[in-house]
Amino acid sequence: MARDILNEFETIHDEAAAVDVAHKVKIGIIGCGWIAGAHIIEYLKMADVEVVALADLIPGKAEVFAEQYGVKGARFYASGHEMLENEQLDGVSICTYNTQHAPCAIDALEHGVNVMLEKPFTVTLDEAIEVMKAEKKSGKILTIGFQPRMSENIRMIKKIIDSGELGKVYYMQAGGGRRRGIPTPYGTSFIEKETGGIGAMGDIGCYTLDMLLNAVGYPKPLTVSGYASNFFGIDPENYPGHPEYAEKFGVEDFAAGFIRLEGGIVLDFRIAWAMNMDTCGDTLILGTKGGLRIPSMSCYNGDLPAPMKIYKNVAGKKVCFEVPKDEAPDLFFKKLRSFVDAIKNGGEATVSSKEIVINQAIIDAILRSNEAGHEVEVVIPEV
């Protein structure tokens, strides 16, 4: 079950680090769907964590979830709000569908509870700003669920750029994407406008954006020329046995954007749930002294299919060398462990809203530009 849920995120982990089991962190989970399973598996490995409450809008779903994963002694609620009103929690994992991320996060923060919010941050930039206002007022931790940040491969990209090996970075090309990969095996919550809100960009594109933007210090976007389409999502032939899914499809299955960032950097972004191509290409980072090639993946989840390569001129010769590739195990565990440690030690969010709001602003602007049919400016309100 664990491997089905986490896909390529191996979670075989022997907890070696000593933890203070006398101080139990009380956790609640809001939304008991597919991704919540990944959270509960990791929390149950932590001797200093108690999952004390589960909430889901579907009657009986939380109870079935608890039995499935062996959660003992938890209390069940028909909504996250009811849970927050009746429990004294240290933290919550918000694992709802996308359009409920903002209201659930705001509610938890207003109740004085630390929040692990699954990606995407929100559906719109306006929602993200409202969550950040609640975060600031509460003084609590809000961390966004980008487990690829825990990968040494992803961290290496930033180390290479920070080292100056590439010189000044001026252009980044975002590759990746799926040939066929609309996420409907678990129902239609990903693809309906009322629940998903955004499609491929919020599901897998946000990982690619974070990988690149974090590597160059998360510069603010200035303008975006965006495109989005849903040719595959609305085609009944793509849903064998479920042609009705095509009528429910209300988000993008492909998106592209040309983004001008502060500091003279251009980001050429594209992502796909489905397309008639095996990949949108490798991810490239071009600098004045060198270039970095990151092998294409359907989703940049922290692992890599092959080593990254750096291209340079040395003493008048064109050279290329590989960057040793690391394995990427336990990323979900590390993500949630960092959240628990921050709660216990008064630490900060591993993946902060101040960064991911920029990610969200780009997604928001791509959709606004697509609707307007021209380039749009990006303004991120101060919080």
C-alpha positions in Angstrom: 0.0 0.0 0.0 2.8 2.4 0.9 4.5 2.1 -2.4 1.3 2.5 -4.3 0.6 5.8 -2.5 4.1 7.2 -2.6 4.9 6.1 -6.1 8.6 6.7 -6.5 9.1 8.0 -3.0 10.6 4.9 -1.2 9.8 5.1 2.5 11.8 2.3 4.0 13.2 4.0 7.1 14.7 2.9 10.4 14.3 5.8 12.8 17.9 6.3 14.1 17.8 9.8 15.5 17.0 10.1 19.1 13.7 11.9 19.8 12.2 13.1 23.1 9.2 10.7 23.4 8.2 12.4 26.6 6.9 15.3 24.5 4.3 13.9 22.2 3.3 16.1 19.3 -0.5 15.9 18.7 -1.4 15.8 15.0 -4.7 15.9 13.2 -5.3 15.1 9.5 -7.9 17.0 7.5 -8.9 15.1 4.4 -8.5 11.3 4.4 -7.9 10.7 0.7 -5.0 9.3 -1.2 -2.2 11.7 -0.2 -3.3 11.5 3.5 -2.1 7.9 3.4 1.4 9.0 2.6 1.2 11.3 5.7 -0.1 8.7 8.1 2.5 6.1 7.1 5.3 8.5 8.0 3.7 9.9 11.2 3.2 6.4 12.5 7.0 5.8 12.3 7.6 8.7 14.8 7.7 7.7 18.4 7.1 11.3 19.5 3.9 11.8 17.4 0.3 10.9 18.2 -2.3 11.1 15.4 -5.2 12.0 17.6 -7.9 13.1 15.2 -9.0 12.5 11.6 -11.6 14.6 9.6 -13.3 14.0 6.3 -16.5 15.4 4.8 -17.6 12.0 3.5 -19.4 10.1 6.3 -17.4 7.1 7.5 -14.3 7.8 5.4 -12.1 8.8 8.3 -13.1 5.6 10.2 -12.2 3.4 7.3 -9.0 5.3 6.8 -8.0 4.7 10.4 -8.7 1.0 10.2 -6.8 0.7 6.9 -3.6 2.2 8.4 -3.9 0.9 11.9 -4.5 4.2 13.6 -5.5 3.5 17.2 -7.5 5.8 19.5 -8.1 8.6 17.1 -11.3 10.7 17.2 -13.3 11.3 14.0 -14.9 14.4 12.7 -17.2 15.4 9.8 -15.1 18.5 9.1 -11.8 20.1 9.8 -13.5 23.0 11.5 -15.3 20.6 13.9 -12.0 19.0 14.7 -10.2 22.3 15.3 -13.1 23.4 17.6 -12.9 20.2 19.8 -9.2 19.2 19.8 -6.0 20.7 21.3 -3.7 20.1 18.4 0.0 20.9 17.9 -0.2 20.6 14.1 -2.4 19.5 11.2 -1.7 17.9 7.9 -4.1 19.4 5.3 -4.7 16.8 2.6 -7.9 18.0 1.1 -8.5 18.7 -2.6 -6.9 21.9 -3.9 -9.8 24.3 -3.6 -10.1 23.6 0.1 -6.4 24.3 0.9 -6.9 28.0 1.6 -10.0 27.8 3.9 -8.7 24.9 5.8 -5.3 26.4 6.3 -6.8 29.8 7.4 -9.1 28.0 9.9 -6.3 26.0 11.4 -4.0 29.1 11.8 -6.8 31.1 13.3 -7.2 28.3 15.9 -3.5 28.6 16.7 -2.5 25.3 15.1 0.7 24.8 13.0 0.1 23.7 9.5 1.6 21.2 7.0 -0.2 22.2 3.8 0.0 19.8 0.9 0.9 21.2 -2.5 -0.2 23.2 -4.4 -0.2 26.1 -1.9 -3.6 27.3 -3.1 -5.5 27.6 -6.4 -5.1 31.4 -6.8 -2.7 34.1 -5.8 -5.4 35.9 -3.9 -6.1 32.8 -1.8 -2.3 32.5 -1.0 -2.2 36.0 0.2 -5.1 35.5 2.6 -3.4 32.3 4.0 -0.2 34.3 4.5 -2.2 37.0 6.4 -3.6 34.4 8.7 -0.1 32.9 9.1 1.4 36.3 10.1 -1.4 37.0 12.6 -1.2 33.6 14.2 2.6 33.4 14.6 2.3 29.7 13.8 4.3 27.6 11.4 3.0 27.2 7.8 5.0 24.9 5.7 4.1 23.7 2.1 4.5 20.1 1.2 7.3 20.1 -1.3 9.2 17.0 -0.3 11.6 17.2 -3.3 13.3 20.0 -1.4 14.6 17.3 0.9 16.5 15.5 -1.9 20.2 15.9 -2.2 19.9 16.0 -6.0 17.6 19.0 -5.9 19.8 20.7 -3.2 22.8 20.1 -5.5 21.3 22.3 -8.2 21.3 25.2 -5.8 24.8 24.4 -4.6 26.1 24.4 -8.2 24.6 27.8 -8.9 25.6 29.3 -5.5 29.2 28.1 -6.2 29.4 30.4 -9.2 30.3 27.4 -11.5 27.7 28.6 -14.0 28.4 32.3 -13.7 25.4 34.6 -14.0 22.3 32.6 -14.8 20.2 34.2 -17.5 17.9 31.5 -18.9 16.1 28.4 -17.5 14.1 25.9 -19.5 11.7 23.7 -17.6 11.2 20.2 -19.1 9.4 17.1 -17.9 5.8 16.2 -18.3 3.8 13.0 -18.9 2.8 11.5 -22.3 -0.3 10.1 -20.7 -0.9 10.7 -17.0 -4.2 12.4 -16.1 -4.7 11.5 -12.4 -8.1 9.8 -12.4 -7.4 6.4 -10.8 -8.7 7.9 -7.5 -11.7 9.6 -8.9 -12.2 13.0 -10.4 -11.2 15.4 -7.6 -8.0 16.3 -9.5 -9.7 17.2 -12.7 -12.9 19.0 -11.7 -12.9 22.7 -11.5 -14.8 22.8 -8.2 -12.3 20.5 -6.4 -9.0 20.7 -8.3 -9.2 24.3 -9.4 -5.9 24.0 -11.3 -4.6 20.9 -13.1 -1.2 19.8 -14.3 0.5 23.0 -13.0 -0.7 22.5 -9.4 -0.1 18.7 -9.5 3.4 18.4 -11.0 4.3 21.7 -12.5 4.7 23.4 -9.1 7.6 20.9 -8.3 9.5 22.0 -11.4 8.9 25.7 -10.7 10.2 25.2 -7.1 13.2 23.3 -8.2 14.3 26.1 -10.5 13.1 29.2 -8.6 14.7 27.9 -5.3 18.0 27.3 -7.1 18.2 31.0 -8.1 16.9 32.4 -4.8 13.2 32.8 -5.7 13.4 36.1 -7.7 10.0 37.7 -8.1 8.3 37.4 -11.5 7.7 40.6 -13.5 5.7 39.5 -16.5 4.2 36.3 -17.8 3.0 35.2 -21.2 1.1 32.0 -20.7 -0.8 29.3 -22.5 -3.0 26.5 -21.2 -5.1 23.8 -22.9 -7.2 20.8 -22.1 -7.4 18.8 -25.4 -6.7 15.5 -23.8 -8.8 16.0 -20.7 -12.0 16.6 -22.5 -11.6 13.6 -24.9 -13.6 10.6 -23.7 -11.2 8.3 -25.5 -8.7 9.0 -22.8 -10.9 7.4 -20.1 -11.5 3.8 -20.9 -14.6 2.7 -19.0 -15.3 6.2 -17.7 -16.2 8.5 -20.7 -18.1 10.7 -18.3 -14.8 12.0 -16.9 -14.4 14.0 -20.0 -17.5 16.1 -19.2 -16.2 16.7 -15.6 -12.8 17.8 -16.8 -12.4 21.5 -15.9 -8.7 22.3 -15.5 -5.6 22.4 -17.7 -3.8 19.3 -18.9 -1.0 21.3 -20.6 0.5 24.7 -19.8 3.4 26.8 -20.9 4.7 30.2 -19.9 7.5 32.6 -20.7 8.3 34.3 -17.4 10.6 37.3 -16.9 12.1 37.3 -13.4 13.9 40.0 -11.4 17.7 39.9 -12.0 17.5 39.5 -15.8 16.5 35.8 -15.7 14.0 34.3 -18.2 12.1 31.1 -17.3 10.7 29.1 -20.2 8.2 26.7 -18.5 6.0 23.9 -19.8 4.3 21.0 -18.2 1.8 18.3 -19.3 -0.5 15.6 -17.8 -0.9 14.4 -21.4 0.6 15.1 -24.8 1.7 13.4 -28.0 5.3 13.4 -26.9 7.5 11.5 -24.4 8.8 14.6 -22.8 8.9 18.4 -23.1 12.7 18.1 -23.0 15.4 18.2 -20.4 15.5 21.0 -17.9 18.3 23.5 -18.7 20.0 26.3 -16.7 22.2 28.5 -18.8 24.8 30.8 -17.3 27.6 33.0 -18.6 30.3 30.5 -17.5 28.5 27.2 -17.8 25.3 25.3 -18.4 23.5 22.6 -16.4 21.4 19.9 -17.9 18.9 18.1 -15.6 17.5 14.9 -17.2 13.8 15.0 -18.1 11.3 13.3 -15.7 7.6 13.2 -15.8 7.6 14.8 -12.3 10.7 16.2 -10.6 10.1 14.4 -7.3 13.6 14.4 -6.0 15.0 11.4 -7.8 16.8 11.6 -11.2 16.9 9.0 -14.0 20.5 9.9 -14.8 23.2 12.2 -13.6 23.1 15.9 -14.3 25.7 17.3 -16.6 27.6 20.6 -16.6 28.9 22.1 -19.8 31.8 24.5 -19.8 34.8 25.8 -21.8 38.1 25.1 -20.1 41.3 26.4 -21.6 39.6 26.8 -24.9 38.2 23.3 -24.9 34.6 22.3 -24.7 34.1 20.0 -21.7 31.2 18.2 -20.1 31.2 16.4 -16.8 28.6 14.5 -14.8 27.4 15.4 -11.3 27.2 12.2 -9.2 23.6 11.2 -8.6 22.3 10.5 -5.1 19.4 8.2 -4.2 16.3 10.0 -2.9 14.8 7.9 -0.2 12.6 8.9 2.7 11.6 12.2 1.3 8.1 12.2 2.7 9.4 11.1 6.1 12.0 13.9 6.1 9.3 16.5 5.1 7.0 15.5 7.9 9.9 15.0 10.4 11.1 18.6 9.7 7.6 19.8 10.4 7.4 18.0 13.7 10.9 19.1 14.7 10.0 22.7 14.0 6.9 22.4 16.2 9.0 20.9 19.0 12.0 23.2 18.8 10.3 26.5 17.8 11.9 26.3 14.3 10.8 27.7 11.0 9.0 26.3 8.0 11.3 24.2 5.7 9.4 25.4 2.7 8.0 28.8 3.5 5.0 30.6 2.1 7.2 33.6 1.3 8.8 31.5 -1.4 5.9 29.4 -2.6 3.7 32.5 -3.0 6.0 33.3 -6.0 5.4 29.8 -7.4 1.7 30.4 -7.0 1.8 33.8 -8.6 3.4 32.3 -11.7 0.7 29.6 -12.0 -2.0 32.3 -11.5 -0.4 34.6 -14.1 -0.2 31.8 -16.7 -3.9 31.2 -16.4 -4.7 34.9 -16.4 -2.5 35.5 -19.5 -4.1 32.5 -21.3 -7.5 34.0 -20.7 -6.5 37.5 -21.7 -4.6 36.4 -24.8 -1.6 38.5 -24.0 1.3 39.0 -21.6 0.3 40.1 -18.0 2.2 41.9 -15.2 2.7 40.1 -11.9 2.1 42.0 -8.7 2.4 40.1 -5.4 0.8 42.1 -2.5 2.9 42.7 0.6 1.8 40.8 3.7 
